[in-house]
């Protein structure tokens, strides 16, 4: 089970909450202080993308964020419930500029630029972004 | 933390001072401000980001949108930013090549390239 799990209505105002919670749990799990800004930004991007997918798809289900503390690593999974249409349904270059798709791609570009270990999967029941960072266990006071 | 916006005129430039967090929730306010300035005939903008604590791709999208608008009027959009964590996102996305980024408002205002 995830260390901390968060479900929020797909609204932009809750993305900040997800960032704050993710950064707090990451810090506690031993993610390096210098990397916390990246964690905050990456989880924000993933949640923003999920909110956008739910809103444009009229999906009322919440966005799910799982914060998972494991041995020597910390993972964040951001899941959406937007079913992916088969490739080819959206024809590139047909009609006007697809602003949503552009922003979606920019968010993913930021995530892949920030996080070395990232997996993006999507299927008919929704998508999942899993991001992992190494952790250093806190030094024990007594050896 | 919310977004704070204030504008002032310095010579023929309009300086937009932004503070707080620019994300999917607050970015529309910044977009409205930039659109309003351009609609009112302010085509040379300096966006001062020294007070910004957080910026994501939604915020970048708004800045790119602002740049498109001013360029349509032969204008300019310059950024002021010294914060490494904010500059990093411009670097990752390649936008350091798109925006002139200055270290101070005093440097950005007279700049012409």
gemmi code that builds the backbone of each chain (N, CA, C; Angstrom):
import gemmi

chains = {
    "A": [
        ("UNK", (0.843, -1.202, 0.000), (0.000, 0.000, 0.000), (0.875, 1.247, 0.000)),
        ("UNK", (0.371, 2.291, -0.606), (1.112, 3.549, -0.649), (1.286, 4.096, 0.767)),
        ("UNK", (2.378, 4.821, 0.981), (2.623, 5.454, 2.272), (1.547, 6.502, 2.545)),
        ("UNK", (1.301, 7.310, 1.537), (0.240, 8.321, 1.625), (-0.495, 8.318, 0.291)),
        ("UNK", (-1.797, 8.365, 0.364), (-2.587, 8.381, -0.863), (-3.509, 9.595, -0.831)),
        ("UNK", (-3.653, 10.208, -1.978), (-4.420, 11.445, -2.049), (-5.372, 11.334, -3.241)),
        ("UNK", (-6.631, 11.681, -3.006), (-7.572, 11.738, -4.119), (-8.188, 13.121, -4.099)),
        ("UNK", (-8.201, 13.780, -5.241), (-8.800, 15.121, -5.252), (-9.654, 15.331, -6.494)),
        ("UNK", (-10.702, 16.126, -6.319), (-11.567, 16.479, -7.451), (-10.702, 17.148, -8.516)),
        ("UNK", (-10.985, 16.842, -9.762), (-10.151, 17.346, -10.850), (-10.361, 18.838, -11.076)),
        ("UNK", (-9.859, 19.638, -10.130), (-9.964, 21.088, -10.212), (-8.575, 21.705, -10.037)),
        ("UNK", (-8.279, 22.768, -10.810), (-6.937, 23.369, -10.746), (-6.522, 23.805, -9.337)),
        ("UNK", (-7.471, 24.248, -8.516), (-7.099, 24.770, -7.194), (-6.527, 23.712, -6.255)),
        ("UNK", (-6.742, 22.434, -6.580), (-6.239, 21.389, -5.684), (-4.836, 20.890, -6.049)),
        ("UNK", (-4.348, 21.336, -7.202), (-3.028, 20.863, -7.631), (-1.948, 21.325, -6.654)),
        ("UNK", (-2.126, 22.528, -6.127), (-1.154, 23.059, -5.161), (-1.097, 22.183, -3.909)),
        ("UNK", (-2.259, 21.738, -3.460), (-2.315, 20.859, -2.284), (-1.511, 19.580, -2.542)),
        ("UNK", (-1.702, 19.018, -3.732), (-0.974, 17.794, -4.085), (0.534, 18.042, -4.075)),
        ("UNK", (0.951, 19.206, -4.579), (2.387, 19.541, -4.571), (2.935, 19.599, -3.156)),
        ("UNK", (2.183, 20.269, -2.291), (2.646, 20.458, -0.910), (2.742, 19.127, -0.178)),
        ("UNK", (1.726, 18.291, -0.343), (1.710, 16.989, 0.337), (2.860, 16.122, -0.196)),
        ("UNK", (3.005, 16.088, -1.524), (4.053, 15.257, -2.129), (5.436, 15.681, -1.637)),
        ("UNK", (5.674, 16.986, -1.584), (6.988, 17.470, -1.149), (7.227, 17.134, 0.321)),
        ("UNK", (6.188, 17.232, 1.136), (6.335, 16.936, 2.565), (6.669, 15.458, 2.776)),
        ("UNK", (5.967, 14.582, 2.063), (6.207, 13.139, 2.232), (7.582, 12.767, 1.645)),
        ("UNK", (7.945, 13.403, 0.527), (9.250, 13.136, -0.094), (10.375, 13.519, 0.872)),
        ("UNK", (10.242, 14.656, 1.507), (11.259, 15.120, 2.462), (11.392, 14.098, 3.601)),
        ("UNK", (10.252, 13.680, 4.125), (10.247, 12.731, 5.234), (10.849, 11.382, 4.820)),
        ("UNK", (10.697, 11.050, 3.547), (11.194, 9.752, 3.066), (12.691, 9.769, 2.800)),
        ("UNK", (13.304, 10.948, 2.874), (14.748, 11.021, 2.680), (15.186, 11.461, 1.299)),
        ("UNK", (14.270, 12.033, 0.512), (14.662, 12.608, -0.781), (15.498, 13.848, -0.488)),
        ("UNK", (16.610, 13.990, -1.197), (17.537, 15.087, -0.981), (16.840, 16.448, -1.068)),
        ("UNK", (17.175, 17.335, -0.133), (16.581, 18.681, -0.097), (16.715, 19.399, -1.439)),
        ("UNK", (17.851, 19.200, -2.087), (18.126, 19.893, -3.351), (17.189, 19.436, -4.463)),
        ("UNK", (16.591, 18.271, -4.288), (15.736, 17.700, -5.339), (14.249, 17.993, -5.083)),
        ("UNK", (13.942, 18.482, -3.890), (12.526, 18.674, -3.543), (11.795, 19.644, -4.476)),
        ("UNK", (12.513, 20.662, -4.949), (11.896, 21.593, -5.908), (11.461, 20.854, -7.168)),
        ("UNK", (12.301, 19.890, -7.568), (11.985, 19.113, -8.771), (10.796, 18.191, -8.534)),
        ("UNK", (10.751, 17.616, -7.339), (9.629, 16.746, -6.982), (8.327, 17.556, -7.046)),
        ("UNK", (8.385, 18.742, -6.452), (7.212, 19.621, -6.403), (6.736, 19.959, -7.820)),
        ("UNK", (7.694, 20.337, -8.667), (7.346, 20.725, -10.032), (6.816, 19.522, -10.828)),
        ("UNK", (7.496, 18.389, -10.700), (7.108, 17.205, -11.479), (5.710, 16.717, -11.083)),
        ("UNK", (5.428, 16.658, -9.788), (4.115, 16.174, -9.359), (3.029, 17.185, -9.758)),
        ("UNK", (3.387, 18.463, -9.727), (2.443, 19.502, -10.167), (2.105, 19.349, -11.643)),
        ("UNK", (3.135, 19.079, -12.443), (2.913, 18.894, -13.881), (2.023, 17.675, -14.141)),
        ("UNK", (2.319, 16.588, -13.425), (1.548, 15.359, -13.633), (0.087, 15.563, -13.223)),
        ("UNK", (-0.129, 16.261, -12.103), (-1.500, 16.503, -11.639), (-2.238, 17.475, -12.567)),
        ("UNK", (-1.529, 18.487, -13.046), (-2.128, 19.454, -13.965), (-2.615, 18.739, -15.228)),
        ("UNK", (-1.782, 17.815, -15.693), (-2.125, 17.054, -16.889), (-3.356, 16.193, -16.627)),
        ("UNK", (-3.386, 15.530, -15.465), (-4.523, 14.674, -15.128), (-5.814, 15.502, -14.999)),
        ("UNK", (-5.708, 16.674, -14.351), (-6.880, 17.548, -14.207), (-7.397, 17.954, -15.590)),
        ("UNK", (-6.473, 18.308, -16.464), (-6.856, 18.709, -17.817), (-7.554, 17.579, -18.565)),
        ("UNK", (-7.030, 16.377, -18.429), (-7.616, 15.213, -19.114), (-9.016, 14.916, -18.576)),
        ("UNK", (-9.186, 15.015, -17.248), (-10.508, 14.770, -16.660), (-11.503, 15.847, -17.086)),
        ("UNK", (-11.034, 17.099, -17.060), (-11.951, 18.189, -17.407), (-12.358, 18.138, -18.875)),
        ("UNK", (-11.387, 17.904, -19.748), (-11.747, 17.903, -21.170), (-12.568, 16.660, -21.526)),
        ("UNK", (-12.411, 15.601, -20.727), (-13.170, 14.378, -21.009), (-14.467, 14.287, -20.226)),
        ("UNK", (-14.757, 15.326, -19.422), (-15.979, 15.323, -18.627), (-16.011, 14.194, -17.601)),
        ("UNK", (-14.844, 13.861, -17.056), (-14.754, 12.749, -16.102), (-14.890, 13.285, -14.672)),
        ("UNK", (-15.834, 12.732, -13.940), (-16.100, 13.250, -12.592), (-15.248, 12.563, -11.516)),
        ("UNK", (-14.599, 11.483, -11.873), (-13.775, 10.749, -10.899), (-12.617, 11.632, -10.432)),
        ("UNK", (-12.137, 11.369, -9.210), (-11.002, 12.171, -8.723), (-9.680, 11.757, -9.354)),
        ("UNK", (-8.704, 12.640, -9.245), (-7.332, 12.327, -9.645), (-6.682, 11.655, -8.440)),
        ("UNK", (-5.889, 10.629, -8.690), (-5.305, 9.872, -7.588), (-3.779, 10.029, -7.566)),
        ("UNK", (-3.260, 10.350, -6.401), (-1.811, 10.480, -6.231), (-1.359, 9.510, -5.146)),
        ("UNK", (-0.431, 8.639, -5.475), (0.111, 7.707, -4.481), (1.564, 8.060, -4.215)),
        ("UNK", (1.887, 8.221, -2.953), (3.252, 8.552, -2.553), (3.804, 7.311, -1.862)),
        ("UNK", (4.826, 6.728, -2.453), (5.271, 5.407, -2.019), (6.722, 5.426, -1.547)),
        ("UNK", (6.877, 5.155, -0.273), (8.207, 5.104, 0.308), (8.696, 3.662, 0.242)),
        ("UNK", (9.839, 3.469, -0.418), (10.394, 2.120, -0.508), (11.843, 2.174, -0.049)),
        ("UNK", (12.441, 0.991, -0.003), (13.838, 0.957, 0.404), (14.689, 1.689, -0.635)),
        ("UNK", (15.404, 2.686, -0.180), (16.342, 3.466, -1.016), (15.688, 4.253, -2.147)),
        ("UNK", (14.366, 4.256, -2.226), (13.736, 5.083, -3.253), (12.343, 5.551, -2.843)),
        ("UNK", (11.935, 6.618, -3.499), (10.623, 7.203, -3.230), (9.926, 7.381, -4.581)),
        ("UNK", (8.680, 6.904, -4.660), (7.964, 6.998, -5.937), (6.663, 7.770, -5.788)),
        ("UNK", (6.304, 8.441, -6.843), (5.017, 9.121, -6.902), (4.286, 8.608, -8.140)),
        ("UNK", (3.053, 8.179, -7.938), (2.221, 7.765, -9.064), (1.029, 8.713, -9.162)),
        ("UNK", (0.851, 9.271, -10.325), (-0.313, 10.127, -10.557), (-1.189, 9.433, -11.595)),
        ("UNK", (-2.393, 9.078, -11.181), (-3.268, 8.329, -12.078), (-4.491, 9.128, -12.491)),
        ("UNK", (-4.841, 9.008, -13.750), (-6.073, 9.635, -14.224), (-6.991, 8.538, -14.733)),
        ("UNK", (-8.248, 8.882, -14.958), (-9.202, 7.879, -15.455), (-9.710, 8.219, -16.842)),
        ("UNK", (-8.914, 9.008, -17.559), (-9.308, 9.391, -18.915), (-8.931, 8.277, -19.886)),
        ("UNK", (-9.904, 7.636, -20.503), (-9.582, 6.565, -21.443), (-8.874, 7.132, -22.658)),
        ("UNK", (-7.854, 6.411, -23.114), (-7.117, 6.883, -24.296), (-7.778, 6.330, -25.539)),
        ("UNK", (-7.972, 7.235, -26.487), (-8.530, 6.794, -27.759), (-7.413, 6.198, -28.598)),
        ("UNK", (-7.793, 5.339, -29.498), (-6.796, 4.677, -30.333), (-6.037, 5.703, -31.155)),
        ("UNK", (-4.738, 5.476, -31.368), (-3.958, 6.406, -32.165), (-4.583, 6.565, -33.541)),
        ("UNK", (-4.643, 7.773, -34.029), (-5.241, 7.985, -35.342), (-6.574, 8.701, -35.235)),
        ("UNK", (-7.201, 8.624, -34.038), (-8.459, 9.332, -33.850), (-8.260, 10.846, -33.893)),
        ("UNK", (-7.115, 11.252, -33.333), (-6.797, 12.665, -33.392), (-5.797, 12.863, -34.520)),
        ("UNK", (-6.247, 13.501, -35.590), (-5.385, 13.667, -36.748), (-4.582, 14.955, -36.591)),
        ("UNK", (-3.258, 14.845, -36.526), (-2.457, 16.054, -36.367), (-2.623, 16.977, -37.569)),
        ("UNK", (-2.691, 18.253, -37.305), (-2.757, 19.231, -38.377), (-4.137, 19.430, -38.938)),
        ("UNK", (-5.123, 18.708, -38.420), (-6.477, 18.924, -38.917), (-7.141, 20.030, -38.119)),
        ("UNK", (-7.546, 21.054, -38.804), (-8.213, 22.160, -38.132), (-7.237, 23.056, -37.404)),
        ("UNK", (-7.739, 23.766, -36.359), (-6.931, 24.771, -35.660), (-5.871, 24.156, -34.765)),
        ("UNK", (-5.217, 25.029, -34.027), (-4.155, 24.578, -33.137), (-4.790, 23.911, -31.919)),
        ("UNK", (-4.294, 22.720, -31.620), (-4.812, 22.001, -30.463), (-4.042, 22.450, -29.220)),
        ("UNK", (-4.559, 23.482, -28.564), (-3.851, 24.082, -27.433), (-3.693, 23.084, -26.290)),
        ("UNK", (-4.754, 22.318, -26.016), (-4.699, 21.341, -24.934), (-3.573, 20.345, -25.157)),
        ("UNK", (-3.480, 19.863, -26.380), (-2.447, 18.882, -26.692), (-1.060, 19.496, -26.542)),
        ("UNK", (-0.926, 20.770, -26.924), (0.367, 21.444, -26.799), (0.768, 21.561, -25.330)),
        ("UNK", (-0.180, 21.971, -24.492), (0.127, 22.132, -23.074), (0.431, 20.785, -22.436)),
        ("UNK", (-0.308, 19.776, -22.858), (-0.108, 18.424, -22.384), (1.324, 17.977, -22.671)),
        ("UNK", (1.779, 18.256, -23.898), (3.116, 17.858, -24.285), (4.181, 18.639, -23.531)),
        ("UNK", (3.918, 19.912, -23.276), (4.875, 20.738, -22.539), (5.026, 20.194, -21.123)),
        ("UNK", (3.908, 19.804, -20.497), (3.956, 19.228, -19.151), (4.791, 17.958, -19.126)),
        ("UNK", (4.575, 17.100, -20.101), (5.350, 15.852, -20.175), (6.823, 16.126, -20.456)),
        ("UNK", (7.084, 17.141, -21.268), (8.463, 17.503, -21.582), (9.189, 17.950, -20.313)),
        ("UNK", (8.489, 18.720, -19.486), (9.078, 19.188, -18.233), (9.361, 17.998, -17.316)),
        ("UNK", (8.395, 17.093, -17.210), (8.578, 15.919, -16.349), (9.783, 15.097, -16.802)),
        ("UNK", (9.860, 14.810, -18.097), (10.966, 13.969, -18.552), (12.300, 14.701, -18.469)),
        ("UNK", (12.259, 16.046, -18.517), (13.495, 16.804, -18.332), (13.947, 16.810, -16.876)),
        ("UNK", (12.999, 16.732, -15.975), (13.311, 16.830, -14.540), (13.663, 15.492, -13.917)),
        ("UNK", (12.906, 14.461, -14.301), (13.000, 13.188, -13.597), (13.697, 12.151, -14.467)),
        ("UNK", (14.746, 11.535, -13.922), (15.484, 10.524, -14.682), (14.675, 9.243, -14.831)),
        ("UNK", (13.973, 8.894, -13.743), (13.265, 7.614, -13.722), (11.761, 7.885, -13.806)),
        ("UNK", (11.231, 7.864, -15.009), (9.806, 8.148, -15.192), (9.195, 7.167, -16.189)),
        ("UNK", (7.993, 6.727, -15.862), (7.270, 5.778, -16.724), (5.897, 6.368, -17.004)),
        ("UNK", (5.530, 6.442, -18.253), (4.198, 6.935, -18.596), (3.449, 5.814, -19.291)),
        ("UNK", (2.310, 5.411, -18.711), (1.516, 4.366, -19.340), (0.087, 4.862, -19.491)),
        ("UNK", (-0.613, 4.344, -20.480), (-1.999, 4.741, -20.685), (-2.753, 3.617, -21.360)),
        ("UNK", (-3.999, 3.497, -20.992), (-4.824, 2.461, -21.604), (-6.269, 2.893, -21.644)),
        ("UNK", (-7.150, 1.940, -21.859), (-8.564, 2.300, -22.014), (-9.210, 2.760, -20.702)),
        ("UNK", (-8.557, 2.439, -19.559), (-9.134, 2.865, -18.277), (-8.451, 4.092, -17.688)),
        ("UNK", (-7.485, 4.626, -18.397), (-6.807, 5.814, -17.892), (-5.301, 5.698, -18.005)),
        ("UNK", (-4.637, 6.707, -17.470), (-3.180, 6.744, -17.578), (-2.516, 6.844, -16.222)),
        ("UNK", (-1.231, 6.551, -16.207), (-0.476, 6.614, -14.962), (0.934, 7.135, -15.261)),
        ("UNK", (1.362, 8.101, -14.447), (2.744, 8.566, -14.530), (3.423, 8.144, -13.233)),
        ("UNK", (4.480, 7.385, -13.350), (5.222, 6.960, -12.165), (6.620, 7.562, -12.205)),
        ("UNK", (6.961, 8.265, -11.142), (8.255, 8.947, -11.071), (8.969, 8.464, -9.821)),
        ("UNK", (10.245, 8.197, -9.953), (10.984, 7.652, -8.814), (12.274, 8.431, -8.574)),
        ("UNK", (12.549, 8.686, -7.304), (13.784, 9.363, -6.905), (14.518, 8.505, -5.875)),
        ("UNK", (15.831, 8.556, -5.876), (16.576, 7.827, -4.844), (16.455, 8.536, -3.493)),
        ("UNK", (16.585, 7.795, -2.432), (16.549, 8.407, -1.098), (17.780, 7.980, -0.310)),
        ("UNK", (18.141, 8.815, 0.628), (19.186, 8.421, 1.564), (18.529, 8.306, 2.929)),
        ("UNK", (18.649, 7.155, 3.590), (17.992, 6.998, 4.885), (18.580, 7.970, 5.897)),
        ("UNK", (17.736, 8.522, 6.783), (18.256, 9.455, 7.778), (19.269, 8.762, 8.674)),
        ("UNK", (20.326, 9.487, 9.006), (21.374, 8.909, 9.853), (20.802, 8.548, 11.215)),
        ("UNK", (21.103, 7.360, 11.668), (20.582, 6.949, 12.984), (21.423, 7.575, 14.083)),
        ("UNK", (20.740, 8.001, 15.105), (21.405, 8.713, 16.208), (22.350, 7.780, 16.969)),
        ("UNK", (21.903, 6.560, 17.145), (22.730, 5.615, 17.895), (23.085, 4.436, 16.984)),
        ("UNK", (24.374, 4.139, 16.876), (24.816, 3.089, 15.985), (24.598, 1.692, 16.562)),
    ],
    "B": [
        ("UNK", (-0.581, 30.190, -1.002), (-0.015, 31.406, -1.622), (-0.683, 31.635, -2.975)),
        ("UNK", (-1.114, 32.845, -3.170), (-1.800, 33.191, -4.409), (-0.836, 33.946, -5.317)),
        ("UNK", (-1.369, 34.434, -6.397), (-0.571, 35.186, -7.353), (-0.796, 36.674, -7.110)),
        ("UNK", (0.288, 37.454, -7.102), (0.111, 38.904, -7.011), (0.639, 39.542, -8.286)),
        ("UNK", (-0.080, 40.568, -8.737), (0.288, 41.242, -9.977), (0.224, 42.741, -9.774)),
        ("UNK", (1.244, 43.450, -10.241), (1.130, 44.909, -10.259), (1.880, 45.418, -11.481)),
        ("UNK", (1.380, 46.503, -12.043), (2.027, 47.030, -13.245), (2.428, 48.485, -13.034)),
        ("UNK", (3.505, 48.879, -13.674), (3.932, 50.274, -13.657), (4.612, 50.580, -14.992)),
        ("UNK", (4.646, 51.866, -15.314), (5.249, 52.269, -16.572), (6.623, 52.856, -16.305)),
        ("UNK", (7.616, 52.383, -17.053), (8.962, 52.949, -16.961), (9.359, 53.322, -18.378)),
        ("UNK", (9.381, 54.619, -18.681), (9.654, 55.057, -20.054), (8.563, 54.527, -20.964)),
        ("UNK", (8.968, 53.834, -22.039), (7.953, 53.283, -22.947), (7.713, 51.801, -22.665)),
        ("UNK", (8.184, 51.344, -21.513), (7.992, 49.930, -21.154), (6.958, 49.800, -20.035)),
        ("UNK", (6.253, 48.695, -20.070), (5.335, 48.384, -18.981), (5.915, 47.227, -18.186)),
        ("UNK", (6.166, 47.490, -16.911), (6.748, 46.450, -16.062), (5.616, 45.759, -15.299)),
        ("UNK", (5.543, 44.444, -15.443), (4.555, 43.645, -14.717), (5.302, 42.888, -13.619)),
        ("UNK", (5.009, 43.261, -12.378), (5.680, 42.594, -11.267), (4.800, 41.430, -10.810)),
        ("UNK", (5.352, 40.221, -10.875), (4.580, 39.028, -10.525), (5.155, 38.423, -9.239)),
        ("UNK", (4.262, 38.051, -8.340), (4.709, 37.409, -7.106), (3.864, 36.192, -6.793)),
        ("UNK", (4.439, 35.248, -6.062), (3.687, 34.057, -5.647), (3.877, 32.891, -6.585)),
        ("UNK", (2.818, 32.126, -6.786), (2.918, 30.892, -7.559), (2.135, 30.990, -8.868)),
        ("UNK", (2.807, 30.672, -9.955), (2.116, 30.641, -11.255), (1.910, 29.172, -11.611)),
        ("UNK", (0.690, 28.717, -11.495), (0.386, 27.332, -11.854), (-0.956, 27.262, -12.575)),
        ("UNK", (-1.486, 26.058, -12.706), (-2.706, 25.852, -13.494), (-3.886, 26.656, -12.922)),
        ("UNK", (-3.851, 26.932, -11.618), (-4.945, 27.681, -10.996), (-4.793, 29.198, -11.177)),
        ("UNK", (-3.559, 29.682, -11.030), (-3.354, 31.134, -11.046), (-2.971, 31.682, -12.426)),
        ("UNK", (-2.465, 30.817, -13.314), (-1.988, 31.298, -14.615), (-3.043, 32.091, -15.409)),
        ("UNK", (-4.343, 31.707, -15.346), (-5.329, 32.496, -16.089), (-5.358, 33.975, -15.700)),
        ("UNK", (-5.051, 34.292, -14.428), (-5.011, 35.701, -14.004), (-3.883, 36.443, -14.692)),
        ("UNK", (-2.740, 35.771, -14.803), (-1.609, 36.394, -15.495), (-1.946, 36.568, -16.975)),
        ("UNK", (-2.608, 35.565, -17.559), (-2.990, 35.653, -18.961), (-3.903, 36.857, -19.193)),
        ("UNK", (-4.906, 36.998, -18.316), (-5.834, 38.132, -18.423), (-5.094, 39.465, -18.360)),
        ("UNK", (-4.146, 39.546, -17.426), (-3.382, 40.788, -17.265), (-2.593, 41.123, -18.533)),
        ("UNK", (-1.929, 40.126, -19.101), (-1.124, 40.369, -20.301), (-2.014, 40.738, -21.492)),
        ("UNK", (-3.142, 40.038, -21.613), (-4.072, 40.329, -22.716), (-4.590, 41.758, -22.602)),
        ("UNK", (-4.946, 42.141, -21.370), (-5.479, 43.483, -21.128), (-4.438, 44.551, -21.483)),
        ("UNK", (-3.201, 44.327, -21.066), (-2.139, 45.301, -21.360), (-1.960, 45.474, -22.867)),
        ("UNK", (-1.939, 44.351, -23.588), (-1.746, 44.421, -25.042), (-2.955, 45.089, -25.696)),
        ("UNK", (-4.150, 44.735, -25.239), (-5.366, 45.355, -25.790), (-5.386, 46.864, -25.552)),
        ("UNK", (-4.751, 47.301, -24.451), (-4.686, 48.728, -24.152), (-3.523, 49.429, -24.849)),
        ("UNK", (-2.818, 48.685, -25.694), (-1.759, 49.312, -26.488), (-0.376, 49.278, -25.875)),
        ("UNK", (-0.195, 48.466, -24.829), (1.154, 48.319, -24.250), (1.833, 47.129, -24.916)),
        ("UNK", (2.775, 47.420, -25.812), (3.374, 46.341, -26.599), (4.806, 45.998, -26.187)),
        ("UNK", (5.358, 46.765, -25.233), (6.712, 46.457, -24.757), (6.645, 46.141, -23.279)),
        ("UNK", (6.672, 44.842, -22.990), (6.463, 44.398, -21.616), (7.746, 43.839, -20.997)),
        ("UNK", (7.893, 44.122, -19.712), (8.960, 43.507, -18.922), (8.262, 42.782, -17.776)),
        ("UNK", (8.390, 41.461, -17.748), (7.751, 40.688, -16.679), (8.808, 40.375, -15.620)),
        ("UNK", (8.631, 41.011, -14.467), (9.579, 40.864, -13.359), (9.164, 39.667, -12.500)),
        ("UNK", (9.967, 38.602, -12.555), (9.602, 37.354, -11.879), (10.398, 37.122, -10.603)),
        ("UNK", (11.015, 38.171, -10.096), (11.843, 37.991, -8.898), (11.040, 37.528, -7.684)),
        ("UNK", (9.752, 37.872, -7.668), (8.934, 37.480, -6.520), (8.178, 36.169, -6.734)),
        ("UNK", (8.518, 35.463, -7.825), (7.793, 34.218, -8.127), (8.426, 33.041, -7.374)),
        ("UNK", (7.607, 32.308, -6.655), (8.100, 31.169, -5.877), (7.993, 29.863, -6.648)),
        ("UNK", (7.053, 29.826, -7.595), (6.809, 28.576, -8.311), (6.290, 28.903, -9.700)),
        ("UNK", (6.803, 28.171, -10.692), (6.352, 28.361, -12.074), (6.275, 26.993, -12.729)),
        ("UNK", (5.174, 26.688, -13.393), (5.082, 25.407, -14.099), (4.810, 25.634, -15.583)),
        ("UNK", (4.543, 24.556, -16.303), (4.401, 24.676, -17.757), (3.166, 25.496, -18.148)),
        ("UNK", (2.160, 25.532, -17.283), (0.990, 26.363, -17.581), (1.409, 27.836, -17.614)),
        ("UNK", (2.260, 28.206, -16.637), (2.780, 29.573, -16.592), (3.638, 29.880, -17.802)),
        ("UNK", (4.457, 28.910, -18.201), (5.284, 29.096, -19.394), (4.398, 29.333, -20.615)),
        ("UNK", (3.311, 28.550, -20.689), (2.382, 28.702, -21.807), (1.803, 30.108, -21.883)),
        ("UNK", (1.487, 30.677, -20.717), (0.935, 32.035, -20.680), (1.979, 33.051, -21.140)),
        ("UNK", (3.224, 32.858, -20.718), (4.288, 33.786, -21.129), (4.526, 33.697, -22.638)),
        ("UNK", (4.494, 32.474, -23.173), (4.656, 32.308, -24.619), (3.487, 32.973, -25.353)),
        ("UNK", (2.279, 32.820, -24.812), (1.096, 33.476, -25.386), (1.253, 34.992, -25.395)),
        ("UNK", (1.790, 35.529, -24.298), (2.037, 36.974, -24.195), (3.036, 37.436, -25.237)),
        ("UNK", (4.070, 36.633, -25.407), (5.106, 36.963, -26.394), (4.508, 37.006, -27.808)),
        ("UNK", (3.656, 36.025, -28.123), (3.002, 35.999, -29.436), (2.186, 37.267, -29.653)),
        ("UNK", (1.458, 37.674, -28.599), (0.599, 38.857, -28.726), (1.401, 40.128, -28.972)),
        ("UNK", (2.466, 40.344, -28.184), (3.228, 41.579, -28.375), (3.959, 41.573, -29.715)),
        ("UNK", (4.396, 40.400, -30.124), (5.117, 40.324, -31.405), (4.200, 40.656, -32.573)),
        ("UNK", (2.928, 40.346, -32.415), (1.962, 40.686, -33.464), (1.877, 42.197, -33.655)),
        ("UNK", (2.335, 42.953, -32.648), (2.339, 44.420, -32.719), (3.770, 44.958, -32.744)),
        ("UNK", (4.700, 44.144, -33.199), (6.120, 44.527, -33.237), (6.637, 44.881, -31.858)),
        ("UNK", (6.077, 44.274, -30.844), (6.478, 44.586, -29.481), (7.512, 43.621, -28.941)),
        ("UNK", (7.699, 43.664, -27.613), (8.691, 42.791, -26.990), (8.204, 42.337, -25.621)),
        ("UNK", (8.699, 41.200, -25.197), (8.408, 40.717, -23.844), (9.714, 40.198, -23.259)),
        ("UNK", (10.170, 40.898, -22.225), (11.427, 40.520, -21.569), (11.143, 40.033, -20.166)),
        ("UNK", (11.966, 39.108, -19.724), (11.770, 38.572, -18.379), (12.911, 39.015, -17.480)),
        ("UNK", (12.584, 39.199, -16.205), (13.612, 39.455, -15.203), (13.564, 38.298, -14.224)),
        ("UNK", (14.669, 37.562, -14.129), (14.700, 36.408, -13.225), (16.133, 36.045, -12.871)),
        ("UNK", (16.389, 35.892, -11.594), (17.706, 35.464, -11.115), (17.653, 34.126, -10.401)),
        ("UNK", (16.446, 33.605, -10.218), (16.319, 32.411, -9.397), (16.614, 31.152, -10.196)),
        ("UNK", (17.571, 30.406, -9.715), (18.019, 29.199, -10.415), (16.867, 28.211, -10.645)),
        ("UNK", (16.021, 28.028, -9.616), (14.966, 27.017, -9.750), (13.908, 27.413, -10.779)),
        ("UNK", (13.738, 28.713, -10.994), (12.799, 29.166, -12.021), (13.474, 29.106, -13.403)),
        ("UNK", (14.759, 29.509, -13.424), (15.492, 29.504, -14.693), (15.609, 28.080, -15.255)),
        ("UNK", (15.678, 27.128, -14.347), (15.853, 25.735, -14.763), (14.732, 25.256, -15.692)),
        ("UNK", (13.509, 25.648, -15.391), (12.375, 25.203, -16.210), (12.409, 25.855, -17.601)),
        ("UNK", (12.963, 27.081, -17.674), (13.123, 27.713, -18.994), (14.186, 26.955, -19.798)),
        ("UNK", (15.224, 26.486, -19.095), (16.298, 25.757, -19.764), (15.805, 24.404, -20.270)),
        ("UNK", (15.103, 23.673, -19.400), (14.600, 22.334, -19.756), (13.738, 22.386, -21.007)),
        ("UNK", (12.926, 23.440, -21.110), (11.980, 23.524, -22.217), (12.568, 24.252, -23.432)),
        ("UNK", (13.813, 24.702, -23.313), (14.441, 25.400, -24.434), (13.980, 26.836, -24.608)),
        ("UNK", (13.222, 27.347, -23.622), (12.646, 28.686, -23.769), (13.643, 29.812, -23.461)),
        ("UNK", (14.841, 29.453, -22.982), (15.866, 30.492, -22.783), (16.256, 31.089, -24.133)),
        ("UNK", (15.994, 30.335, -25.204), (16.321, 30.837, -26.548), (15.198, 31.729, -27.089)),
        ("UNK", (14.045, 31.623, -26.459), (12.875, 32.345, -26.949), (12.706, 33.694, -26.233)),
        ("UNK", (12.972, 33.683, -24.931), (12.798, 34.910, -24.142), (14.147, 35.553, -23.810)),
        ("UNK", (14.232, 36.877, -23.976), (15.391, 37.550, -23.400), (15.205, 37.572, -21.873)),
        ("UNK", (16.174, 37.037, -21.126), (16.061, 36.980, -19.668), (17.141, 37.867, -19.054)),
        ("UNK", (16.699, 38.801, -18.242), (17.617, 39.780, -17.642), (17.731, 39.568, -16.138)),
        ("UNK", (18.812, 40.149, -15.581), (19.031, 39.965, -14.147), (18.364, 41.058, -13.318)),
        ("UNK", (17.975, 42.165, -13.955), (17.285, 43.217, -13.201), (16.361, 44.002, -14.120)),
        ("UNK", (15.391, 44.680, -13.519), (14.473, 45.526, -14.288), (15.262, 46.663, -14.924)),
        ("UNK", (16.238, 47.197, -14.189), (17.066, 48.293, -14.716), (17.797, 47.881, -15.989)),
        ("UNK", (18.149, 46.610, -16.068), (18.851, 46.124, -17.250), (17.856, 45.846, -18.387)),
        ("UNK", (16.652, 45.352, -18.017), (15.670, 44.941, -19.028), (15.023, 46.140, -19.731)),
        ("UNK", (14.766, 47.215, -18.973), (14.005, 48.344, -19.526), (14.692, 48.999, -20.732)),
        ("UNK", (16.006, 49.318, -20.641), (16.624, 49.978, -21.822), (17.037, 48.991, -22.918)),
        ("UNK", (16.946, 47.677, -22.665), (17.449, 46.701, -23.635), (16.645, 46.739, -24.930)),
        ("UNK", (17.348, 46.603, -26.043), (16.661, 46.597, -27.334), (17.074, 45.418, -28.203)),
        ("UNK", (18.193, 44.794, -27.872), (18.800, 43.723, -28.683), (19.322, 44.274, -29.985)),
    ],
}
model = gemmi.Model(1)
for chain_id, residues in chains.items():
    chain = gemmi.Chain(chain_id)
    for i, (resn, *xyz) in enumerate(residues, 1):
        res = gemmi.Residue()
        res.name, res.seqid = resn, gemmi.SeqId(i, " ")
        for name, pos in zip(("N", "CA", "C"), xyz):
            atom = gemmi.Atom()
            atom.name, atom.element = name, gemmi.Element(name[0])
            atom.pos, atom.b_iso = gemmi.Position(*pos), 0.0
            res.add_atom(atom)
        chain.add_residue(res)
    model.add_chain(chain)
structure = gemmi.Structure()
structure.add_model(model)
structure.setup_entities()
